[in-house]
C-alpha cells in the first residue's frame, strides 16, 4: 500500500511539473548540425600501470565566473582536447589524433549566479529528496533500466547495444588508469528468479504426502490444503527476495577517454572533459538512451534535470533524483541534486518533444561528475557538477560509438 501511495504521489508530482512546463514553453529538442570530428592518425602508447587510486583530485576547478573570462580556445587546442586515448582489454593503449571540421561558433552562454546556498562537503543535505527504485515494474523498465554499475564503484548509462557512458574519473585519475580498471566490468540490473531452488524441494515433499498423507485424512484433500498453506508461507518467505536485484556482469572490451581529461595530471583542471565511453564485450538486450546536445537552462522544462545511479549509502539500490539547475557554463551544469559517491558517472537526461511528431523523448545531455569546489566571484563554492554534452562532445562520443562520423550529422 505504501508503495502504491508513493508512486501515485510521485507520478502526480512529475505530471504537474510537465504540465506546468508545457504551459510555460513548447519544450522541444532542437536538432542542429553537428561539427565533424574525424580520426586522423593513431599512435601506440606505453601500457598503463593501472595503479592510480579510485579518487579524483583536482587542485582547482575554474568555476562559473572564471570560465566567462577565459579566452576562446583555438581550433588546434580543441583538437588536442578532443583527441582520445583507447585502452584495450589486454592492457595496451593508443592515442588517436582528430581533426575538427564544419565548426560553427557557439553563442556565448548568458550565465548568471543566483546565490544558491553554500554546502560543506555533504552531497545530501537537509531533506533527502532521492527515491530508491525497488518495484520491479519500474526497476527493469525504461528509463530506469538504462542505469548500470561499474566494478570500480561508479554508475553509467547505456547509450547503445554495446556502449556505456560514464565519468572519466571512474577509470582514470588524470595521470593513470585506476586500480581495477584493467579488468573493468559493467553490471546490468536483473531481477532474481522466483523461488530459487525451494520449489523443487517442496515438490518432492508434496509428492511424498500425496502417496500417504496424514493418517485418517483423504490424501487428495490433505495435499490441497498443504499446497495452499505452503504457497502462502512461501510467498511470505520470499517477499522481498523476489524483488531483490542482482547484476549481470559483462567485461569491457575498450575504454575511450578524451585527451583533455588524460592530461589533467599535468596541472590542467579538466573537469570539462570528465566523461568516458566503455565498449562491452557482449551486447545487452535492454533499451538504451540516445545522446542529445545539452540546451541552455532557459530551454530546460522547469530547469529540471534527472538521473539515476547506485549511491554508495544504499547498497545495490538504484536511486533516482531530479532537481533544478542552479547555474551553467559552456561545459558544465551546476546543481544541488542530492547524491552520494557511487552515483558519479550517471547519465543526466531531459524529456522534451521531438520536432517531427511531437512525441516526448528522453535524451542524455550530461554526465554527472560529482561534488566539486569551484571558483565563483573569487570565492570557493561547492556544487554537484555535471559535464554537458556540447556539439563537439556529441560528435566525439558519436565517433566512438559508430567508428566514423557518418551517423553524427545532427544531434
N, C-alpha and C positions, 0 to 999 in steps of 0.2 A: 504494500500500500504506500509506504514511504517512497519507494522507487517511482511509482506512478505519479504521486504528487509532485516529486522533484522534477520529473520530466515535463509535466504539464506546466509548471511554473517556468521552467527553462525555455520550452518551446514558445510559450506565450510571450515571454520577455524578448526572445530573439525575433519573433514575428513583429512585435511592436517596434523594435529597432529598425527592422527592414522597412516596414510601412512608413515609419517616420522619415527615413532617408529617401524613400521614393517620393514623398511629398516635397522634400527639400530640393531634390535634383533628380534628373533622369540618369541614374548611375549606370555607366556603360563602359565596357572595355573599348578603348580607342586604339585600333590597330595602327601601327606606324611602321614605316620602312626601317629595317634594322641594318646597321652598317655591317660590312663583311669582315670577319676575322678568319683568315686563311692560314693554314700551316705553311711555313716556308722551308724550314730545314730542322732536322732532328739530330742532336748530339748525344753520345753516350757519356754518362757521368759516373763517378765512383759510387759504389753501392753505399747506401746509408748505414749507420751503425745501429739504428733503432734503439737508442739509449736515452732519449730525452724523457723527462718527467711529464706525466699527463697533466700539465698545468700551464695555462697561458699566462705569460708575464710580459706586459708592455710597459716600458718605463714611463711613457707619457702618451696620451691619446689626444690628438688635435681635435678639439671639440667644435661646437656649432659656430660660434663667432670666429674662432680661429680659422676654420675652413673657408669662411667667407673672404678672408684676407689673403688666402693662398693664390699665387698666380696660376693661370690656366696651364695645364700640362701640355707639353708639345706632343706631336704625333709619335716621335721616337720614344718619349717617356711612356706613353700609353702602350706602345707595342712591347716595351720592356716589361711592363707590369702584367700585360695580358699573355705574354709568353708563359709556358707552363711546364712543370715537372710531371713526369709519369713514373710511378714506382710500380713494379710488377710483382706478381705473387712470389717469384723466385728471388726477390730482393734486388734485382737490377733496377737501374734508374736512367731516364733520359730527360733531356731538355729540348723542347720544341719552340723554335722562334716563330713568331707570327707576323703577318702583315695586315694592317687595317685599311680597308678601302670603303669608299662611299660614306665617309664620316660626315655627319651633319651636326653642327654645333648645337648643343642643348641649351635652352634658355637658362639663365641663372635662377636658382630657386629663390623664391621670396621667403626668407627664413626669419621667423620671429621667436623670441624667447618669452615664454609665458609665465615664468616664475613658478614652475612646479615645485612642490615641497621637496626638500633635500632628505635623503635617507642615508643611514650609516651602515654600509656593508650588507645589510639584510636584503635579500631579494623578495621575500614575502614580508609584508608589514601590515599592521592593522588587521582588518578582517580579511581572512584568506579567501579570495574570490575564485580559486581553482575548483574544477569539477573532476572528480575521479570517475572515469567511464568504466563501469563494471557490467552493465547489462549487455549481454552478447548480441542483442538486436542492433545495438549501436556500435559496439566494440569491433565487430567483424564486418561492418558495412562502411561504405564511403560516407564522409571523408576521413573518419577516424582510422579506418583500416590502412590508410596510406602512411601512417607513422610507424617507424621501425626503431630498433635499438641496436647500437653498435657495441661490439665486445670491449671497446675501450671505455664504455660507460656513458657515451653521448647518445643523442637521438638523431634521427634523419627522416627523410621523406622520400617515398617512391616517386620517381619522375619519368620512368619508362619501364618496360618489362624487365630490363636488365640494369637499371641505374638508380642510385640513391644520392640525393643531395644532402650535404651536411656542412658543418663548420670545419674550416681548415685546421683549427687548433685541436680538433678531436683526433687528428692523426699526426700533426706536425706542430712543433712549438715555435717555429720561425727559424730554427737553426738545424734541427734534425727531426726525423720521424720518431714518434714516441714509442716507449716500450709496449709491446703487444700489437703494434700496427703491422708488423711483418706477416702475422697470421691473422689478419683482421677478418672478422665475421660480422654479418648483419642478421639480426633476428626479426623475423616477421611473426606477428602475434597470431596464435591459433587458439581455438578452444579445445579443452580436453574432451576425449570421447566419453560418452555417458557410461557410468557404471564400472569402467575398468574391467578387471577380471572377476569381479564379485558375482556377476550374473551367472557365469558358468558354474561356479562353486554352488550357488544357490539352486541351480537347476538340478544338480546331482542329488542334493538333499531332498528336493521335491519329488524326484523320481523314486527315491527310497521310500518316502512316505506314501506315495501312490501305490506301491506294491504291498504295504502293510497298513500304515496309518496307526492311529491310536486305537487300542482295543475297545470294542464296543461301539465304534462310530463307523458310519459309511465312509470308506476311503475316498470316494469322489467328493463328498461334501467336505470332508476334512481337508482335502487338498485345496478346494476352492477357498475355504476360509483362511488357510495358512498362506496361500498365494496373495490374497488381499492384504493380510496383515504384513507380510514381508514387503509388498510393494510400498505400503505406507511408511514402514520403518526404513526401508532402503532409500525412499525419497527424502525422508528427513535426514538420514545419514549423509546422503550425497549432496544435500542442499549447500550451495557454496562451492563444493568440489567441482561439480559440473560447470560452474560459472568461472572457475579459476583459469586464467590464461596460461599458456606455455608458448615458448618461442621455437620456431623452426629456423635453424641457423644455416646460413649459406656463406661460403668463403668468398672473399673479394679477389677478383682477378687483376684489376688495375685500380690505381688511385691517381686522380689528377688534382693538382693544386696550382693556383696562379703563381707566377714568379714574384708578383707584388707581395704575396704573403711569405714566400720562401726566403726572401731576403730581409725579413723583419729582424732577424738576428744580427744584421749588420748595423742596426741602430735606427732604422726607419720604422716608425709606428704604422703598421699596415692593416689596421682594422678594416679599412675599406675592402680588403681582399680576403676576409676571413670566411671563405667558402671552399668546398671541395666536392668532387664528384667521384663516386665509387661505382665500378663496373662489377657486377656479380658473376660468379662462375655459372650459376644456374638461374634461369629466368623464373620469376614468380608468376602467379596467375591472378593477382589481385588488380583491381582498378587503380591506376596511378593518377597523380595530379599534374596537370600541364604547367609549364612556366608562363609567366606573364611579366611585362615590364611594369615596374612599380610606379603608380601615379603619385601626384603630389597629395598632401593631406587634404586639400580642398576638394579633391576628386574621389576621396575615400568615403563611402557612405557612413555618415556619423563619425568619421575619423576613426572607425573601429577596425582593428586587426585581430586575427585569430591564429592560434597554433596549438598543437598537441605534442606532448613528449613524455618521456619516462623520468620524472623527477626523482632524485635520489631519496627523498624523505618519504616516498610512497612506493615501497619495493614492488617492482614489476607491474605497477598500475599505470595505465595510460591516463594522463592528466590533461584536460582541455582548459583553455582560458581565452578570454577576449578582453580587450581594453582599448582605450583611445590613445592615439599617438600624441605625445606632448610636443615634440619638435622634430625637425628634419634638417638634413643637409643633403648635398647632392648624392651622397653614397650611403647615408645612414638614417635609420629611424630611431628616435629616442622615445622611450615609453616606460611605463611603470606597471607592465603586466606582472602579476605575481608569478614567480618562477623560482625553482631551485636548481642547483647543478644537476646535470643529467638531462635536463631539457634543452641544453645548448645543442645546436645543430638542427633543431626543429624547423620545418618549413612554415614561414609566415604567409598566410593566404587571405585573399579577399573574395567576396562573392558579388559579381557585377553582371550586368546584362550583356549578352553578345549582340553586336550591332546588326547582324543579319536577321535573326529570328526572334530576338528579344527574350530568349530563354536565359535564366540565371545560370552562371557558371563560376566555379571556384578556380583560382589560379594562384600559384606561388609567386609572391612578389618580393620576398626577402628571406634571409636565413638568420635565425635567432643566434646571436653571438654570446650573449650573457651579460653579466654585470660589469660595468666599466666606470672608472673615474675619468671625466673629460674636462677639458679646459673651456669654461664658459665665462666670458667677460673677465678673463684673467684669474678666475677662481676655479678650484677643483669641485666639480659637481658630479654626483653619481646617478647613473641611469641604467636601465636594462636596454641594450642596444641590439638592433637588427641591421644586417647588411643588405641594402637594397639591390634588387636586380635591375641594373640600368640597361639601356640598349646594347652597350658594348659587352657587358657581362652576359646578357641574354645570348648574344651571338657566340661568345666564347663557350658557354655551357652547352649550347646547341651543337657546336662543332664537336665537343667531347662526346655527346650522345650519339650523333649521326656519323661522325667520321669525316664529314665535309659540310660545307655551308649551303648546300642545295635546299635544305628544308628550313632555313633560318632567315628567310627574306622579310617576313613580317612577324611582329610579336606585340 
